[in-house]
């Protein structure tokens, strides 16, 4: 996805772990978020609830 989505005209931000992803999500607007359910640290499932509560406009 890191390679193919930009080829299709999308901007991609990659985070190595869940804690970093939460920080990035809090600081930037995204139209969509694709997360790994087995990320190191806070998983994609763990990221879902705090993110959804704070930034409901992101899918």
Secondary structure, 3 states (H helix, E strand, C coil): CCCHHHHCCCCCCCCCEHHHHHHHHHHCCCCCCCCCCCCECCCHHHHHHHHHHHCCCCC
